[in-house]
Amino acid sequence: MAKTKERRSKQTVFRKEFAFPLTVNGFSVLFVRSAASQNSNEIQRGTYPSMVFIYYPDDSVVDQNGVRVTRAGTLLKPNWLITSSLETDDVPLAFPKKTLIARLGSISIDKNFTINEDEGEQESEVIQIIRPHNFSAIEWWYSDISLLKTLIPFNKTETVGTTSIMAEKLKVAEKECFILVYAMRASNLTQDRILMEIPVDIVSPPSNTCGSRFRESTMICAQDIDEKKNVSYDPNFCVGNGGGPLICEKDIYGLQTYSDGCKEPYLYQLFTLWSSFISCGIQDICNEKQCEAVCTVIHKDSEYRMMLNEVKTETTAMSAKYIESDDSSEEPSPEGPTATTVKQDEAATTVPTVAIPAADSSLDTEVTAESQSTEASTTKSDKDNGRRSNVEAQQQPIKKKSAASPLVPFSMYLPMFAWMLCFV
């Protein structure tokens, strides 16, 4: 406890480079600390240019409590950012069916998520999500980390910029740490979310106080040291801030994971322990052999690709069915020739036909579909084979009928000749 108090007397306020030292008294750090001044917890625009706000423009994408799904994150490259998972056990992944947007340069978010371009805020659509290969929505907190690629790279300005993350394994517990969140003030009447710093105390070494969902291979945990948080900001500050950065002194060490609401202890994914995942993702080589067991990719056009594959499959099946049907119609049907047999008949000027039996014959001239199928089969009985031979023997070529007019008996012309003789 004495060590914690000593830390509180040496708090640091960070600008863009996270290297602006400031010593304040122990009481002041009990409030949300400010990068702008000792007396205000509002963060000035441009203090954290790599801070990302992530959201779905479709307000129907909500969690089980009806709150719009949002995340925080950190910009690593102009078109790459790191955040937490967008899928949990009670919130299914809406991407890629729903458009996902990343925004930088904001120090406040209103209830309608309105962008303030006049203040240098920028947005870009997410086109790719990379997450761990072993990700499970049932136990999502064990692999609560994602890389997002944007369609258009962000422009570096005074309020928007990239940052580096700490990939080396250092003694984080010995450092002064805080988290960045977009949270409402305790007395906020506008429901605006304000960018704030919240100090935390890293637990070292990890103990049972980290809870049952803690995994030492990829996480660290911390306790809240802000005794005045209930009068400074909403106690549900964690809602929508998963993926926000954990900053220790001047370096970003991890991202926030909230698997049990805003209850302590707080869990953080430590970047040092996810170095292979981050490396494969940033290089965009998850489909290559060395990374295929590390990460998986979800593309914005995945749904379109699936639709094309379905159409291709259906087309292939229809083509195969047509070819099979065409092959099975080699023998002409007595009841009606197919298009193939008509073409063959025109070339040979004959058509196959079944001879009509004599008047006193009792033969049945009807040929059923079952007998046709029996004739085409290679496993026919001897009786059926004999029947087919008789039918084929009765088939004979005939000449096509001429297009000339039919003959008329001469007797029909006699009245006309008699009428003509009357005028001679």
SULVEN-V14468 format. One record per backbone hydrogen bond with DSSP energy under -1.0 kcal/mol. CO is the residue of the C=O (numbers start at 1). NH is the residue of the N-H. E is the energy in kcal/mol with one decimal. If there is no record, write none. Layout:
CO_NH_E + CO_NH_E
//
This chain:
1_5_-2.1 + 2_6_-2.0 + 3_7_-1.7 + 4_8_-1.9 + 7_10_-2.0 + 15_18_-1.1 + 27_30_-1.5 + 28_31_-1.3 + 30_228_-1.1 + 44_47_-1.9 + 48_51_-1.6 + 49_161_-1.7 + 50_75_-2.0 + 52_73_-1.5 + 53_103_-2.8 + 54_71_-2.2 + 55_101_-2.9 + 58_61_-1.7 + 60_62_-1.2 + 61_69_-2.0 + 63_66_-2.0 + 67_63_-2.4 + 71_54_-3.1 + 73_52_-2.5 + 74_82_-2.6 + 75_163_-1.6 + 77_80_-1.6 + 78_154_-3.1 + 79_150_-1.8 + 80_76_-1.9 + 80_77_-2.1 + 81_148_-2.9 + 82_74_-2.1 + 83_146_-3.0 + 91_88_-2.4 + 94_98_-2.3 + 100_126_-2.9 + 101_55_-2.3 + 102_124_-1.9 + 103_53_-2.6 + 104_122_-2.2 + 107_195_-2.6 + 109_193_-3.3 + 110_113_-1.6 + 116_119_-1.2 + 116_121_-1.5 + 117_120_-1.8 + 122_104_-2.4 + 124_102_-2.4 + 125_151_-3.2 + 127_300_-2.5 + 128_149_-2.4 + 129_298_-2.6 + 130_147_-2.5 + 131_296_-2.6 + 132_135_-1.6 + 139_142_-1.5 + 140_143_-1.3 + 143_145_-2.0 + 146_83_-2.6 + 147_130_-2.9 + 148_81_-2.2 + 149_127_-2.8 + 149_128_-1.2 + 160_157_-2.6 + 168_170_-1.0 + 170_172_-1.7 + 171_174_-1.1 + 172_175_-2.2 + 176_249_-2.2 + 177_200_-1.9 + 178_247_-2.9 + 179_198_-2.2 + 181_196_-2.8 + 183_194_-2.9 + 184_234_-3.2 + 185_188_-1.5 + 193_109_-2.5 + 194_183_-2.4 + 196_181_-2.0 + 198_179_-2.3 + 199_225_-1.1 + 201_223_-2.6 + 207_210_-1.8 + 208_211_-1.5 + 211_214_-1.0 + 215_218_-1.5 + 215_219_-2.1 + 218_270_-2.5 + 220_268_-2.4 + 221_203_-2.5 + 222_266_-2.5 + 223_201_-3.0 + 225_227_-1.1 + 226_229_-1.3 + 228_231_-1.3 + 229_233_-2.7 + 236_239_-1.5 + 238_241_-2.4 + 241_244_-2.0 + 242_72_-1.9 + 244_256_-2.1 + 245_180_-1.4 + 246_253_-2.5 + 246_254_-1.1 + 247_178_-2.5 + 248_251_-2.0 + 251_248_-2.7 + 252_166_-3.0 + 253_271_-2.4 + 254_246_-2.6 + 255_269_-2.2 + 256_243_-2.1 + 257_267_-1.1 + 260_263_-1.3 + 266_222_-2.1 + 267_257_-2.6 + 268_220_-1.8 + 269_255_-1.7 + 270_273_-1.3 + 271_274_-1.6 + 274_278_-2.4 + 275_279_-2.4 + 276_280_-2.5 + 277_281_-2.3 + 278_282_-2.6 + 279_283_-1.7 + 280_285_-2.2 + 281_284_-1.1 + 285_288_-1.5 + 288_291_-1.6 + 288_292_-1.4 + 291_294_-2.1 + 291_295_-1.9 + 294_133_-2.0 + 296_131_-1.9 + 298_129_-2.6 + 299_302_-1.4 + 301_305_-2.5 + 302_306_-2.5 + 303_307_-2.1 + 304_308_-2.2 + 305_309_-2.3 + 306_310_-2.2 + 307_311_-2.3 + 308_312_-2.6 + 309_313_-2.4 + 310_314_-2.4 + 311_315_-2.5 + 312_316_-2.4 + 313_317_-2.2 + 314_318_-2.4 + 315_319_-2.3 + 316_320_-2.4 + 317_321_-2.2 + 318_322_-2.2 + 319_323_-2.5 + 320_324_-2.3 + 321_325_-2.2 + 322_326_-2.4 + 323_327_-2.2 + 324_328_-1.6 + 338_342_-2.0 + 339_343_-1.8 + 340_344_-1.9 + 341_345_-2.5 + 342_346_-2.5 + 343_347_-1.6 + 344_348_-1.6 + 345_349_-1.3 + 345_350_-1.0 + 358_361_-1.6 + 368_372_-1.6 + 369_373_-2.1 + 370_374_-1.9 + 371_375_-2.1 + 372_376_-1.5 + 381_385_-2.1 + 382_386_-2.1 + 383_387_-1.8 + 384_388_-2.3 + 385_389_-2.0 + 386_390_-1.8 + 387_391_-1.9 + 388_392_-2.7 + 389_393_-2.2 + 390_394_-1.4 + 409_412_-1.2 + 410_413_-1.9 + 413_417_-1.7 + 414_418_-2.2 + 415_419_-1.8 + 416_420_-1.7 + 417_421_-1.7 + 420_423_-1.3 + 421_424_-1.3
//
